[in-house]
Each structure stands twice: as structure tokens, then as C-alpha cells.
Amino acid sequence: MFDKLTQKVTDALRFVTGKSTISEKNIEDAVDAIKMALLEADVNLRVVRRFVNSTIEEAKGEKVLRSVDPGQQFIKIVHDRLVSFLGDTDPSAQNLKLRGPDVISTVLMLGLQGSGKTTSSAKLALRLKKEGRKPLLVACDLVRPAAMEQLAVLGNQIGIPVHKEDGAQNSVTVYQNALSWAKQNLIDTLIIDTTGRLQIDEPMMAELSRLKEAAKPDEMLLVADAMTGQSAVDIAKTFDEKIGLTGVVLTKFDSDTRGGAALSLKTITGKPLKFVGTGEKSEDFEPFYPERMAGRILGMGDVVTLVEKAQEVIDQKAAIELQKKMEKENFTLEDWLDQLRAVKKMGSLQSMLEMIPGMQGQISEEDIDKADLKRQEAILSSMTRKERANHLIIGPSRRGRVARGSGTSVAEVARLLKKFEKMRGMMKKMAKMGKNPANFMQGAQGYR
């Protein structure tokens, strides 16, 4: 999301980085360039002014101008200012305030039609399920005809129960019936998909107020579309004034938008951005960490999130086994296929590259040949287990069969096998050097 902003901010920091001494003029030039970058990113003007004033005030002090490394001191100030604008300095403020398993917690998901509210409800339910909670999705959007059915389909896909009442007219009654069912079935969290409309109006707010009064929710999360920019901030402000919010979820965070909403939300509404939707899959839903995001904007990457993503899909025991195979050059096509699939589960390659320090803006979506990745997986999937275990048996006739099965050519199968041989040799060297290739596996070579 912040590609263009990151590039412009890192360019601005060149006014001060790498210099043994810096002047007030250097600082003013850097801050002015950052100001323009923020305005171009559609950040609220009031937020930009606050950022500029607080940064200049602190950066012109003796601590920066007289420090051993003034450039690094200035970057730290910019980083800290960004963190404070993106969210609370206390990481726990970003967490959901849910009660223990003996008391049923309730989360109201609010938002306009088209913001991704129903999908985000399911994504949140899946995340809480992975954390050990027992959620129930409650279909209280009685206005949009397909909302209940959509929630039921999503719930079925992720293995989470859904309470819906076809033909229901009263969302409070639906909630009360869902609560009764939850008590009987040891549910500890209700996630309620509420009514949405194309725009904010009194009937919607009146219904949400009644539901809020009945449910007394622990969390009230507004789901907003990041692509709407400052409109998302205005919507959040209105919902908070009329209903009350505890946090915001931004969907389509992976889109090519300018990012102004994320940077303006906390300052304008006073409410933390708690989660972001980063893709279409149910797993593409992440907690929002202000400090990590500030690091990404400044070109420092986000290695912590990258490692967490890897840990979710990579079994530690399997990773150790993989290391041993590489050291002995026993890495097989079967292992390669497993790693390709594991990396796919981590999300888009573009988003992963952006988390690596120094990679922001270096590789675009167009530079990643997604078709080639699919082609590689198709070729590997068309082989028998015996062939994947021993690639040396794949002679001309077998290559022809694999090519037909994968919809590719014999030449493409041959290229993949040649690449595999080269990759095995490189992995053996990496393993002996003590690097852990199980972090990004061979994908890095396979993606070239």
C-alpha cells in the first residue's frame, strides 16, 4: 500500500543520512519533502501539519544537531512521530478487549455496504479460532439480501458455525437467539455482521443503536475500504460520534492506494486501526502494528511480520529436516513442491518482498512472473511421487507425459529440471555456510 510513500520518504531522508553533521536547513529540507510525500499520499492536512510541527520542534534540538550520528537521530524522531500518528505507543491498545472463556464476548462489525464487512467478520472469526477461541458468526445484516447466505458460505469454508434466520425482521431478536444457542454450545465469542447501507442514514443508526443496547458489545469495529481514502476517515468519525467505536478495520490494504486513511485515522478519530485485510483469502487478515508499519514506510522493512508469517505455514521439525536434506543434497522435487505451496500460503510475493529491508519499491508486481510460478507448480504436480522423489528417472518419454499433463512443453519441463539441479547445488553451499534456507526456501531461486 505504501510503495510510493516509502520511496518518497526514503528519498527525503537523504538530506540528512550519511552526514557527520547536519544543519537546520538540512532538517527543514527533509521535513518539507516528507510533508509533500504525506500530502500526495492523501493524508489529512491537519495530521500533516501536526507531524511537521512536532518533528521540526524536536529535530532542531541539541540532541540531534550535536549528536554523533545526527542522521540516525533524525530518522528515529520521524519513526517515533509516525508510530504516534499510526496508533498508540502501547502495543496492547491494538488488541481486542475480549473477556475470558467463561463469559461470552461480543464484537459488532459495523460499516457501509461494499466495505467488506461480511468478509472481514469471517476473517476475524478464523483468526480468533486459531488463537484458541470458539467464535460464532451471527448474521444480523437483514437489509442486503445476499449477506446472510454469504456469511453462511464463508463460515462453512473456515469451519465456524453461523447463526442466521431466514426471513427475520428484527436484528435484536436474531442476536438474542444466537446468544441462547451460544450458551448451550460453549461458544465464547459472538461476531455480529450488522446492517449496512450505501450511505449513513437514520434508520441504520437507529437499528445499530438498538443492537448495541441489547448486546453491550466488548468491541465495536468499523470496517472501511482503504481505497476510499479520506472518505474512510470521515465515515469512521461519523460512526464514532453516532454509535461509538473501539477500533477500525481497513480492507483492501494490499491495493495500490495512497495510504492516507491509515495515517489519518488515529489522529482524526482517536480510535486505533486494529486490523487490515491484505487479500481475498480468509487468512489475509492481520493485526495492525503501528511500529512495524512505520518501519516499512521508512524503508526498514518488517522482518518480524515476515517471520511470523513463515512460522504459521512452516513446521519447525520439517524445517530442520529440510536443512539436513540440503546439506546432503537430498532435496527432492517433492520438497520443492511443498515449499512452493507453503510460500503461497504466506500471501502475495509482492507483500513479502516489501517486508524485507531495502526491498521496498525495488521489485514491482509486474516483475514477479506469477504465470511462471503456476507453471512450475503444474509441472511438479503432474509428476508421480516416484518421479518427484528421484528426478533422474524422468527421461524423454516421462517428460512428454508430464508436459501433456501440465499443459506445458517438453522444453519447459526440461528447463525446470535444469533449474532444480542448479538450485540443489546452491542450497548445499548455503546450508554449509550456516544459513537457514527453510526461511524462504528455495522459492527465491524458483521465482527467477
N, C-alpha and C positions, 0 to 999 in steps of 0.2 A: 504494500500500500504506500509506503513512504519512500519509494525509489527516488523520485525527483527531488523530494525534500532532502533526503540524505545526501544526494550528490551536491546540492547547492550549499548545504550546511558544511559539509567537509571542505568544499572549495572556500567557503568563508573563513574557516579556521586556519587556512594557510597564511592569513595575515599575521598570525601570532605563533604558530607552531614552528619548532625548529630554530627559534631565535634565542640567543643568550640574554638579550634584553628587549623589552617592548615598551612602546610609549603609549600615552593616552590616545594618540592618533591611530595607532595600530588597533587598539581596542575599539575605538569608535568605528573604524572601517569594518572590522569583523562583525560587530553588533549590527551595523547598518545592513550588511549583506545578509545576515541571518534574519533580520526584520523583513527584508524583501522576500526571502525564501518562505517565511511563515505566511506572509500576506498572499503570495502566489499559491500556497497550499490551502487557501480558503480558511485560515484560522481567524477567529473573531477579532476585530480590530481592538476591542478593549483588552483582550487577552494578550495581543501582540504588544500593546503599549505597556502593560504591566511587566511583561517579560523583559522588554528593552530597558525600562527604568530600573528594575531591580538588578538586572545583570550589570549594567554600566555602573551603578552605585557601588556594587561590591567589587567589580573588576578593577576599578580605578584606585582601590585602596593600596596601602603599602604592602599588604600581604602578597599581592600579585606582582606589582611593578618591581619590588625588591627581592622577589624570591629567586632561588637558584634556577628553577625551570618555570618561568612565567607563563609560557605557552600551555604547559600541562595544568597549571593552577587555573588558568582561564577556562580550559576545557572542562575542568571539574566544576567550576561555577555554572557554566552553561548546562552541564549534565544535571546538576542538582536543581537548577531552575526548571528544566524540562520535566524532571520527576515530579516536582511540586505542582506543575500545571497539568500533568497527565493523571495524577492521582494523589493518594495520601502517602506520606512518607512512612507510615506504619503499614507494613505488608498485610497484617491481619485485617485491615479495614476493607481489603478487597474480597475477603472471604464471605461466603454466605453465612448468615447468623441462624443456623438451624439447631433445634433442640435435640436432646438425647433420644435414643430409640424407644424409650418408654412413653414418650409424648409425640403425637403426630405433628410434624411441622408442615406449614403450608406456604407455597410460593405462587403468587399471582403473576402471570405473564401478560403484560399489557402491550398495546400497540395498535397502529392502524393496519388496515388490510394491505397486504403486499409487503409488509416489513419483514416477513419471515418468522412470525410469532409461533405458528404451529410447529414448524420445523425446529425452531430453537427450543421449544418445550420438550420435544423428543430428544434432542441432543443433550439438553441439561439432564434429563432423566437417565440417559445412558451414562453420563459422567458420574452422577451420584450413585448409580448401580455399581460402577467399577470401584467406587470408594467405599462400598460395603453397605450402602443404604438400600431400603426397599421402597422404591417410588411407585406411585400410581398416577397415571395421566388422566386428567379429568376434562372432558370435552364440554366447556361452557360457552363456546362461541356458537350461539344459536342463530346468528344472523347470516353468516356465509354458508350456503348450502353444503359445500364440499368439505367444510372444516372438520366435522366430526368423523367423516369417512377417512379423510387424510390422516387424522391423528390415529385412528384405528389401524390403518395400514402401517404407519411408522412404528407404532407400538409393537405390532406383530413382528416387524423386521428386526427389532432390537430386543425382543423378548421381555417387554414390560407391559403389564396389564393396563387396559384403558377402560374407563367408565364413561359410557355415552348412553344417552336416552333419546332415541329417535322420536321426533315429534314434540320434544319438550319445549315449553314456552317460558319457563322460569329458571334462570341460571342458579338462583339461590337454592331452589329445590334440588336441582341436579347436584350441587355441591353437598348438600346435606345427605342425600342418598349415597354419594360417593364416600363421605366420611363414615357412614354406618358400615359400608362394605369394608372400608379400610380397617376399621377397628376389629372386625371379625377375621380379617386375613393377615394380621400382623404387619400391615403397611406402616412405615414411619414417616413418609413424605408424600404430600399431595402437590402435584404440579398442575395448576389450573390454566388451561388455554382459554382466555376470556374473549368476549366480544370485541371485534374490531370493525371499524368503518373506514370509508375512503377519506374522511376528514373528521376532525374533532367536533362533536356536536353534543347538545344537552342530553338527548335520550341515552347515548352511550355512556356519558359520565354519570348519569343517574343510576344506570344499571350497575356500573362498576362500583359506585359508592355503596349500593345495597349489598353487593357481593363482598366488598371489603368489610362492611359492618358484620356480616354473618360469619365470614371465615377468620377474621382477625389475623391476617397473614403475617408470617415472620419476615417474608421478603416480598417486595413489590418491584418487579423488574420490568422496565420499559424496553421493548425490542424495537430498535430503529435501524434503518437501512443506511449504511455508511455512504452509499452513493448519492444520497440526498444532501450531503454536505451540511451547511449551516441550518438547513430545514430540520435536520435531526435534532440539533441543539434546541431550536425553538419549540419543537414538539415535546422534547423532554422537559423543558421549562414549564410548558402549559400543563402537562400531565402532573408534574410535581405540585404545581400550585392548586390544581383542582382535586387531585386524588391523593397525592403523596407518593414519593418513590424512595426506594432504598438503594437503587442502582440501575445501571443501564447495560444492555446487551447490544453490541453493534454487529449487524450481519454484513455479509459481502466485504469483509475486511481484507480479503485477498484480491479485491478488484483494483483496477487501475484508477483509483480516485486520489484526490489530493491530500486527504487525511485531516482536513481542518476540523471535522466533527470530533475526532478522538482527542485532539489537542485543546479543544474549547469546552468540552462537556463539563469537566470537573470545576473549572473556574466559573462558568456561567450558571450552572445548575447547583453546584455544591454536592452533587451526587457522583459516586465513583463509577467508572466504567469497569464492570466486573468480568464480563466475558466477551469474546469476539468469535464470530463464525468465520472460519477460514476456508470453507469449501462446501461442496454439496453432500459429502458423505456424513453419516451420523457421528463419526469420530472427529470430524473437522470442527471442533468447538473447544476453545482454550481459555483458561483464566487469563485475565489481562494483568500483566505485571508492569507498572509504570517504569521501574528502574531498568528492566530488560528492554523495554521499548525505547527508552531514552538512549540506551547504548546502541541500539540498531540505527536510530536516527543520526547519531554521531559517527556512524561507520565502524563501531566497535563490535558489531555482531551480537549474537545471543546464543553463546555456546551452551549455557545452562539448559535452555529450552530444547536445543538440538539433542543434547544428551538424554533429556527426559523422554523425548520422542523415540529415540533409539531404544531406551530401556523398556518402553511399552511393547515393542514388537520383537525384541531380541532376547532370547533366553540366555542367561549368563552361562549356564552349563554348556549350551550349544555353542556359544561364542568361544569358550575355551577349547572345545573340541575342534572348532574351525581353525583356531590358531595352530593347533598341533598338526592338522592336515596340511596347512600351508607350509609349515616348517619342513614337513616330509615330502612336500609336493604331491600330496594325495588329494588335493582339492579337485572335485569332480564337477561335471556338468549339472548333476543333481543339486550340488551345493550352490552353484551359480544361480540356478532357477529359484532355489529357496531364498537367496539373498535379493534377487530382483523383486520377488513378491514382498519381501519384508520392507524393502525401501519404498515400494508403492504404498504400503500401509502408513508410512510416516507422513504422507502428504505430497504436495507438488514439489518437484525438484527445485523449482524457482524459489519457493519459500524456504527450503532447506539451505540453499546457497546463500540467501540473504542473511542467515544466522551466522555465517562464517565471517570472522573479522576480515575486513578488506575486500570482501566479495560483493558488497552492495553496489549495484549498478554496473558491475563488471560483465555479468552474463545476463542477457535478456531472455524472455520466454522463447523468442524466435531462435536463439542459439541452441536450445535444447531440442534435439530431434526425438519428439515423442513417438513418431511413427516407427523410428528405428528400435525404440525400447519395446514397443508392442511386437515388432517383427522378431526381435530376439526371443521374447517370451513364447511367441507362437512356434518358432523353430524348436526351442528346447522342449516345449510341451508335446510336440509331435514325435519326439523320440521315445523309445521304450525305456523302461527303468534300466535295463541291461546296458543299453547304449549310453545312457547318461552316466552310468557307473564306470564305463570304460569307453572313452571316446575313440580309442584306437581301432575298434571294430567297425566303425562307421565308414565303410568303403563306398565305392561309386553307386552300387545298387541301393544301399541304405540311404545314401544322400538323396537319391532321386525320390525315394518314398517319403522321406522327411520333407523335402521341398514341396511335393504334392499335398501332403497333409497340412502344411503350414501356409499354403498359398504363396510360397516364395519360389526362388530359383535355386538350382544346384549351386550356382556361383555364390549366392548369399549364404547358403549353408556352409560352403567351404570357407568363406570369409569369417564366419562366426567361429568355426573350429580353429582357424589360424589365430584369431584374436585370443581365443581361450588358451592356446598353447603359450602365447606370449605373456598373457596375464598370469599364468601359473608361475612362470619364472620370476616375474616381478614380485609376486606375493611371497615367494620363498625368501627373496632378498629382504623384503620389508619385515617379515616375521623374524629373521635372524638379527635384524637391526634393533629388535625390541619394540617395534611399533605394533599397536594392536589393530589389525586390519578389520576386526569384527565391528569397528565403529561405523565405517561406511563401506565396508566390504569393497569388494571388487567393483561395486557399482561405478565408482569413479572411472575405472577403465572401460567398463561395459558401456558407458554413456557417450564415449567419444565417437 
